[in-house]
């Protein structure tokens, strides 16, 4: 009688995660091993999330760009790092990143990356967590507050200062103390609006459902998604910034500038209710765009001029019109890629109401009106002819307009987003120079 053979035990094979993404990190494939390791299903992440979802935010900010660059230039990159599962738990793993190419040929155009990950069993994640530099900690604050966008408020405040300093009613000596309070208050009020905007866009599901954003221009800061801060933390940061802006306002009131309360109240309320329910100005088919144009244009220049001079005249409002329109253009071009996700979340702004195809012509109209207003103000002798120095920015406006009209429906629109921000800054600097030095 032949004895039965004992079945051989197969060695346990650890799962291997294989994830591919495009050049912006949007997930394209998600293997069975990835499901086991990260606890997500393909339906939850493919085409809906980015690979930054799996890493601590500090690692994404401080290390991932360098890893990807090395993978692209050298053909691969490997390291031990820390990842995050769906349940929030962290684990140590080894990852190998390689570039992917169109058609699978390394001689072709790179279209994305492939990450192959294996878990390091028994390794404490804290022992291999990539170090976070001071620069990354600072960058973290920049991301949470979207600080580069503060130029939208600081530029018109600077224009108001130049207008007051070089105008016919210029004070005998420039009020530098008042100027410092105005600039600080404007920055804090804008910071509060930015962070409240992120908070309410996250809690409403607007940002969470948006995977077509252009970092760092559209789709919010993504600071909650990256784990840089909690929603409660966002609300606290915004509240502290708003309190700081209010303190600046109170200081100006005690310096015989009582009307700053009215200017500040309009800015604070419209900034808060831009995305906050129940008003939610951004979802009101044009009210959001209107208040952005007013707050970062006529109301900012008039409010700053009043705080510096102690009185307000109609021209203080008029000088802010071009910059208000250019700020609206920044919002406008950034709303185009966000429109599908915004509509799903019930955020029907003017671009969504028009449809992106028609809205591209709205961008062009904003450019024409902004530069037309600048010329009109000079020809009407409301501002000095030196302010026409802003026309040196016209070629950039033509370029961004062409990009929006031609590329409104593809990813290269990100260049127009960056260009519009640059245009706002350039136009502001040129106008500042024209008002102050060429008056």
C-alpha positions in Angstrom: 0.0 0.0 0.0 1.5 3.3 -1.1 1.5 5.9 1.7 -0.2 9.2 1.0 2.2 12.0 0.3 2.1 15.0 2.7 1.2 18.2 0.9 4.1 20.7 0.9 3.5 24.0 2.7 3.9 26.9 0.4 5.9 29.8 1.8 3.9 32.9 2.6 4.4 35.5 -0.1 4.1 39.1 1.1 1.8 41.2 -1.0 3.4 43.7 -3.4 1.6 46.9 -4.2 1.9 48.2 -7.8 0.4 51.6 -8.5 0.7 53.7 -11.6 -0.2 57.4 -11.9 0.1 60.2 -14.5 2.6 63.1 -14.2 0.3 64.9 -11.7 0.0 61.9 -9.4 -3.6 60.9 -10.4 -4.0 57.1 -9.9 -4.4 55.1 -13.1 -4.0 51.5 -12.0 -4.2 49.8 -8.5 -3.1 46.2 -8.1 -4.5 43.5 -5.9 -1.5 43.9 -3.7 -2.2 47.6 -3.4 -5.7 46.7 -2.2 -4.3 44.4 0.5 -1.6 46.9 1.7 -3.5 50.2 1.5 -7.1 48.9 2.2 -8.7 50.8 -0.7 -10.5 49.3 -3.6 -9.7 50.3 -7.2 -13.2 51.9 -7.5 -12.3 54.2 -4.6 -9.0 55.6 -6.0 -8.6 55.0 -9.7 -9.3 58.2 -11.5 -10.5 59.8 -8.2 -7.4 60.2 -6.0 -3.7 61.0 -6.2 -0.8 59.0 -4.9 -0.2 61.7 -2.3 -3.1 60.1 -0.4 -0.8 57.3 0.8 2.1 59.4 2.3 2.3 61.8 5.2 2.0 65.4 4.1 5.4 66.4 5.3 6.9 63.6 3.1 4.9 64.8 0.1 6.1 68.3 0.5 9.7 67.7 1.5 10.8 64.5 -0.4 8.4 63.2 -3.0 9.2 65.8 -5.7 12.9 65.0 -5.4 12.3 61.2 -5.5 10.2 61.6 -8.7 12.8 63.8 -10.3 15.5 61.3 -9.6 13.3 58.5 -11.0 12.8 60.4 -14.2 16.5 61.3 -14.7 18.1 58.1 -13.5 15.4 55.6 -14.5 14.5 54.5 -10.9 14.6 55.6 -7.3 14.4 53.4 -4.2 14.0 54.2 -0.5 12.5 53.1 2.8 9.7 55.4 3.9 6.3 55.6 5.7 2.9 55.1 4.2 -0.7 55.5 5.4 -3.5 53.0 5.2 -7.1 53.8 4.7 -7.7 53.4 8.4 -5.1 56.1 9.1 -2.5 53.7 10.5 1.1 54.2 9.4 3.5 51.5 8.3 7.1 51.1 7.1 7.7 50.1 3.5 10.2 50.0 0.7 9.3 51.7 -2.5 10.8 51.6 -6.0 9.7 54.3 -8.3 10.2 54.1 -12.1 9.0 56.3 -14.9 6.4 55.1 -17.4 6.3 56.0 -21.0 3.8 56.2 -23.8 3.6 52.8 -25.4 5.9 51.3 -22.9 9.0 52.4 -24.6 11.7 54.1 -22.6 12.7 56.2 -25.6 9.3 57.8 -25.8 7.6 60.6 -23.8 7.2 60.0 -20.1 3.5 59.9 -19.1 3.7 59.0 -15.4 5.3 56.9 -12.7 5.0 53.3 -11.3 5.5 52.7 -7.6 6.2 49.2 -6.4 5.9 48.9 -2.6 6.6 46.1 -0.1 5.8 46.3 3.6 8.8 46.1 6.0 7.4 43.8 8.6 8.5 44.4 12.2 10.0 47.8 11.4 8.8 50.8 13.5 7.6 53.5 11.1 9.1 56.2 13.4 12.6 54.8 12.8 12.6 55.3 9.1 10.4 58.4 8.8 12.1 60.8 6.4 13.4 63.8 8.2 11.3 67.0 7.9 13.5 70.1 7.4 12.8 73.6 8.7 12.2 74.6 5.1 9.5 72.0 4.8 7.8 73.2 8.1 7.8 76.7 6.7 6.4 75.4 3.3 3.7 73.6 5.3 2.5 77.0 6.6 2.7 78.5 3.2 0.5 75.7 1.8 -2.1 75.8 4.6 -2.5 79.6 4.3 -2.1 79.7 0.5 0.3 82.6 1.2 1.4 83.4 -2.3 -2.2 84.4 -3.1 -2.0 87.2 -0.5 -0.6 89.4 -3.3 -4.2 89.8 -4.4 -4.9 92.0 -1.3 -1.4 93.4 -0.7 -1.0 94.8 -4.3 -4.2 97.0 -4.2 -3.2 98.2 -0.7 0.2 99.2 -2.0 -1.5 101.0 -4.9 -3.6 102.9 -2.4 -0.4 103.9 -0.5 1.2 105.2 -3.7 -2.0 107.0 -4.6 -2.1 108.7 -1.2 1.6 109.5 -1.2 1.7 111.1 -4.7 -1.8 112.5 -4.8 -2.9 116.1 -4.6 -3.9 115.7 -0.9 -0.7 113.9 0.1 0.1 114.2 3.8 3.2 116.2 4.7 4.9 113.0 5.8 3.9 109.5 4.9 2.1 107.7 7.8 4.3 104.6 8.0 2.7 103.4 11.2 -0.8 103.4 9.7 0.7 101.8 6.5 2.0 98.9 8.6 -1.3 98.3 10.3 -3.2 98.5 7.0 -0.9 95.9 5.3 -1.0 93.6 8.3 -4.8 93.9 8.5 -5.3 93.3 4.8 -3.0 90.2 4.9 -4.7 88.7 7.9 -8.2 89.3 6.5 -7.2 87.7 3.3 -5.6 84.8 5.1 -8.7 84.2 7.1 -10.8 84.2 3.9 -8.4 81.7 2.3 -8.5 79.3 5.2 -12.3 79.6 5.8 -12.7 78.9 2.1 -10.6 75.7 2.4 -12.5 74.6 5.5 -16.0 75.0 4.0 -14.9 73.5 0.6 -13.6 70.5 2.5 -16.6 70.0 4.8 -19.0 70.4 1.9 -17.1 67.7 -0.2 -16.2 70.2 -2.9 -12.4 69.7 -2.6 -12.6 66.0 -1.7 -14.5 65.3 -4.9 -12.1 67.2 -7.1 -9.3 65.3 -8.8 -8.8 67.6 -11.7 -7.2 70.5 -9.9 -3.9 72.2 -10.9 -1.6 72.3 -8.0 -0.8 74.8 -6.6 -3.3 77.0 -8.4 -6.8 75.4 -8.1 -8.7 73.0 -5.9 -7.8 74.6 -2.6 -4.6 73.9 -0.6 -5.4 70.2 -0.1 -3.9 70.6 3.3 -6.5 68.4 5.0 -6.1 65.7 2.3 -2.4 65.7 2.8 -2.7 65.4 6.6 -1.0 68.7 7.2 -3.9 69.9 9.4 -7.3 68.8 10.5 -10.5 70.5 9.5 -10.8 71.8 13.1 -7.2 73.1 12.8 -8.2 75.0 9.6 -11.1 76.6 11.4 -8.9 77.7 14.3 -6.2 79.2 12.0 -8.8 81.1 10.1 -10.5 82.3 13.3 -7.1 83.5 14.8 -6.3 85.4 11.5 -9.7 87.0 11.6 -9.2 88.1 15.2 -5.9 89.6 14.2 -7.5 91.5 11.4 -10.2 92.7 13.7 -7.5 93.9 16.2 -5.9 95.9 13.4 -9.3 97.5 12.6 -9.8 98.4 16.3 -6.4 100.0 16.4 -7.3 102.1 13.3 -10.6 103.1 15.0 -8.6 104.4 18.0 -6.5 106.4 15.5 -9.6 108.3 14.3 -10.4 106.0 11.4 -13.9 104.7 12.4 -15.0 103.9 8.8 -12.5 101.0 8.6 -15.2 99.0 10.5 -17.5 99.2 7.5 -14.8 98.3 5.0 -13.5 95.5 7.2 -17.0 94.1 7.9 -17.8 93.8 4.2 -14.5 92.0 3.6 -14.9 89.7 6.6 -18.5 88.7 6.0 -18.1 88.2 2.3 -14.8 86.3 2.8 -16.4 84.0 5.4 -19.7 83.5 3.5 -17.9 83.0 0.2 -18.1 79.2 0.8 -19.9 79.1 4.2 -23.5 78.0 4.3 -26.2 79.2 4.1 -25.2 82.1 1.9 -22.3 80.5 0.0 -21.6 83.4 -2.4 -19.4 81.1 -4.6 -22.5 79.1 -5.5 -24.7 82.1 -6.4 -24.1 82.3 -10.2 -21.9 85.4 -10.1 -22.1 86.8 -6.6 -18.8 85.2 -5.7 -17.0 86.7 -8.6 -18.6 90.1 -8.0 -17.5 90.2 -4.3 -14.0 89.0 -5.2 -13.7 91.8 -7.7 -15.0 94.4 -5.3 -13.0 93.2 -2.2 -9.7 93.0 -4.0 -10.2 96.1 -6.1 -12.3 99.2 -5.3 -13.1 98.3 -1.6 -9.4 97.5 -0.9 -8.0 100.6 -2.4 -10.6 102.9 -0.9 -10.4 101.3 2.5 -6.6 101.5 2.5 -6.6 105.1 1.2 -9.1 106.1 3.9 -7.0 104.4 6.7 -3.9 106.3 5.5 -5.5 109.7 4.7 -8.4 109.9 7.1 -11.0 110.6 4.4 -12.3 108.9 1.3 -13.1 110.3 -2.2 -14.7 108.6 -5.2 -11.3 108.3 -7.0 -10.1 106.0 -4.2 -12.7 103.4 -5.4 -12.0 104.0 -9.1 -8.3 103.3 -9.0 -9.0 99.8 -7.7 -11.1 98.7 -10.7 -8.4 97.3 -12.9 -6.8 95.3 -10.2 -10.2 94.0 -9.0 -10.9 92.8 -12.5 -7.5 91.1 -12.8 -8.1 89.4 -9.4 -11.4 88.2 -10.7 -9.6 86.8 -13.8 -7.4 84.7 -11.4 -10.5 83.2 -9.9 -12.1 82.8 -13.3 -9.4 80.8 -14.9 -9.0 78.6 -11.8 -12.7 77.9 -11.7 -12.6 76.3 -15.2 -10.9 73.0 -14.2 -12.8 72.9 -10.9 -16.2 73.3 -12.6 -17.2 69.6 -12.8 -16.4 68.9 -9.1 -17.9 72.2 -8.1 -21.2 71.4 -9.9 -21.4 68.0 -8.2 -21.0 69.7 -4.8 -23.7 72.3 -5.7 -21.2 75.1 -6.1 -22.6 76.7 -9.3 -20.5 79.8 -9.8 -20.7 82.0 -12.9 -18.2 79.9 -14.9 -20.3 76.8 -14.2 -23.5 78.6 -15.0 -22.1 79.7 -18.4 -20.3 76.5 -19.2 -16.5 76.4 -19.6 -16.7 76.8 -23.4 -18.5 80.1 -23.1 -16.6 81.1 -20.0 -13.3 81.3 -21.8 -14.7 84.4 -23.6 -15.5 85.8 -20.2 -11.9 85.7 -19.3 -11.0 87.6 -22.4 -13.7 90.2 -21.5 -12.1 90.6 -18.1 -8.7 91.3 -19.7 -10.2 93.9 -22.1 -12.2 95.6 -19.4 -9.2 95.7 -16.9 -6.8 97.3 -19.4 -9.5 99.5 -20.9 -10.4 100.8 -17.4 -6.7 101.6 -16.7 -6.5 103.6 -19.9 -9.9 105.3 -19.2 -8.8 106.4 -15.7 -5.7 108.0 -17.2 -7.4 109.7 -20.1 -10.1 111.1 -17.7 -7.3 112.6 -15.6 -8.4 110.6 -12.5 -5.0 109.0 -12.2 -1.7 110.4 -13.6 -0.6 109.4 -17.1 2.3 107.6 -15.6 -0.1 104.8 -14.5 -0.2 103.8 -18.2 3.0 102.1 -17.5 0.7 99.1 -16.8 0.3 98.7 -20.6 3.8 97.1 -20.6 1.9 94.0 -19.1 -0.4 93.9 -22.1 1.6 91.2 -24.0 1.3 88.8 -21.0 -2.4 89.5 -21.0 -2.7 88.6 -24.7 -0.7 85.4 -24.1 -2.8 84.3 -21.1 -6.0 85.1 -23.0 -4.9 83.0 -26.0 -4.0 80.1 -23.7 -7.5 80.2 -22.1 -9.3 80.5 -25.4 -7.4 77.6 -27.0 -6.7 75.4 -24.1 -9.7 75.8 -21.8 -10.4 72.1 -21.9 -7.0 70.5 -21.4 -4.3 70.4 -18.7 -2.1 73.0 -20.3 -4.5 75.6 -19.0 -2.4 75.4 -15.8 0.1 77.7 -17.7 -2.7 80.3 -18.0 -3.4 80.0 -14.3 0.2 80.7 -13.4 0.4 83.4 -16.1 -2.7 85.2 -14.7 -1.2 85.3 -11.2 2.0 86.7 -12.7 0.0 89.2 -14.8 -1.8 90.5 -11.7 1.6 91.0 -9.9 3.3 92.6 -12.9 0.4 94.9 -13.6 0.3 95.9 -9.9 4.0 96.7 -9.8 3.9 98.7 -13.0 0.9 100.7 -11.8 2.5 101.3 -8.4 5.6 102.6 -10.2 3.5 104.8 -12.5 1.5 106.3 -9.6 4.5 106.9 -7.3 7.4 107.8 -9.5 5.9 109.0 -12.7 3.1 111.1 -11.3 
